[in-house]
Amino acid sequence: MSEPQTCEVLIAGAGPAGLQLARRLAQAGVSVVVVDPLQDLRQAAFSSAALPLSAVTAFKLPAHVQAARWRGWQLHGPDDAQRHWMADHDLGAVLDFGALRQWLAEQAVAAGARLQLGWAVRGWHTASGGAIASLRGAGGQEQAVECRWLVDATGQRRALLGEPPAAAGALVAGAGVEWLIQVPQAQWQPWAQRLSFMLGSQWVPQGYGWVFPMQPGQLKIGVCRLHDARREQPPLHQLLRQLQHRLDLAAAPVLDRHGGLIRSTIRRREPHQRGPLLGLGDAVSTGNLLGGEGIRHAMASSDVLAPLLLEALGGKLEALRGYAPRLRRRLGWRWSLSGRLARRTWIGLHNSAADQRLQRLLEGLQQKSSAEELSALLFDYRFERYGLKALPYVLGWR
Ligand SMILES: Cc1cc2nc3c(=O)[nH]c(=O)nc-3n(C[C@H](O)[C@H](O)[C@H](O)COP(=O)(O)OP(=O)(O)OC[C@H]3O[C@@H](n4cnc5c(N)ncnc54)[C@H](O)[C@@H]3O)c2cc1C
């Protein structure tokens, strides 16, 4: 191997978290390198990428990364009934995840970051004044990079940080499979402008199904299920096929098949730093299991880390001690409640008693809530509106 290359910050992973951090640091004049085994960031767009409008606005996401806007909810319950909640204005967007990554990468590169695609960080060790990371290219070639700070932004894989210690609490995992399908305009229309979920053990035991609109004529159809080692679980592809048939979408050509995992600890007490190594995004459990979403939380972790890392680069190393607590504050006190609720709701959804509970919840929501209130529940985790006294029961504490 030749002499190591050098940079101030090396980021492993060109997902929303890594790219947002690269953009912010490069804008501040830091020399940043981002490495990812993907050859093309528009490919392997594994995420459904539904977001509330507040995130679209906060991160100034341009129109070309938004495949569709949504303004309502359509929930298919265990009884097969469809319930609708529609607002008179947009409530969010479904992104083209590949386009989002590509746009973030362009922004980072324009600000001065270097992007090294087709390379993975395989290991690292501490060195005087930072770390030396070993990289491997798609053709097996090797390279060393010396940096002051190394960032694990490899998502739920946690390729550098490794698995969270047992003391950080249980790691809850959900596996999702999604297909991008092509449908005639008339068949696309009923799914347009809304996020549709299929809820109940007869749809997806221990999980849920969904249909999201993309640009006219395209839909994302998917299933997600939480892992439960105590129970035999049907294959996800089989559940997705059943969903397609029940929704009369089986004839639609499949344009892309993708999927992945979301894995987070509920309490988020894992270490966010080990010497010169810092964790970011899903690598430190910013993926939320309730709605299976984490793009905005991953990007928020970058916004929290960036100013602290700039202080550390300026010599104030102790600034980084504030990273984990600040990120916890940014995610809010409702965060771990939402994780508990996710575990209880989805893992428990495997029999008719759970279906009946869900059915009652959907009926209650239909009577009491507007589309905006449903968004506040599912994206802002505002459970207390439904009665703080009921929370211990909802969460299974009593
Ligand atoms: C099926 C599914 C549906 C989802 N739907 C939604 C949704 O609707 N809305 C939402 O907000 N979120 C959704 N999510 C979650 C969301 O995609 C993630 O929370 C988000 O992508 C996390 O961003 P990240 O940057 O932390 O990690 P990632 O996006 O996972 O990026 C990690 C990157 O690291 C790279 N990498 C891996 N190993 C290495 C290595 N050794 N060296 C260098 N790079 C490496 C990977 O190639 C990848 O590009 C979904 C996830 C799944 C699986």
The ligand as an ORCA input file, in Angstrom:
! r2SCAN-3c Opt
* xyz 0 1
  C     -37.741     -0.750      3.461
  C     -37.442      0.575      4.136
  C     -38.353      1.624      4.042
  C     -38.058      2.843      4.648
  N     -38.966      3.858      4.521
  C     -38.690      5.073      5.047
  C     -39.594      6.159      4.893
  O     -40.667      6.017      4.302
  N     -39.236      7.372      5.406
  C     -38.057      7.556      6.078
  O     -37.774      8.681      6.522
  N     -37.203      6.535      6.271
  C     -37.477      5.298      5.770
  N     -36.611      4.270      5.954
  C     -35.425      4.482      6.817
  C     -34.387      5.369      6.167
  O     -34.127      4.938      4.858
  C     -33.126      5.351      7.017
  O     -33.457      5.698      8.337
  C     -32.085      6.332      6.471
  O     -31.706      5.972      5.150
  C     -30.856      6.347      7.377
  O     -29.860      7.159      6.820
  P     -28.321      6.920      7.150
  O     -27.581      7.896      6.336
  O     -28.134      6.870      8.618
  O     -28.029      5.422      6.634
  P     -28.216      4.769      5.185
  O     -29.179      5.517      4.372
  O     -28.470      3.329      5.460
  O     -26.794      4.933      4.512
  C     -25.676      4.168      4.897
  C     -24.695      4.112      3.750
  O     -23.503      3.470      4.220
  C     -22.960      2.704      3.169
  N     -22.053      1.714      3.750
  C     -22.339      0.515      4.307
  N     -21.216     -0.089      4.724
  C     -20.191      0.753      4.450
  C     -18.768      0.696      4.649
  N     -18.188     -0.358      5.236
  N     -18.020      1.727      4.244
  C     -18.595      2.817      3.658
  N     -19.918      2.918      3.447
  C     -20.713      1.899      3.843
  C     -24.197      2.107      2.501
  O     -23.913      1.709      1.155
  C     -25.172      3.280      2.568
  O     -25.146      4.068      1.388
  C     -36.865      3.025      5.371
  C     -35.934      1.985      5.461
  C     -36.222      0.764      4.868
  C     -35.234     -0.361      4.993
*
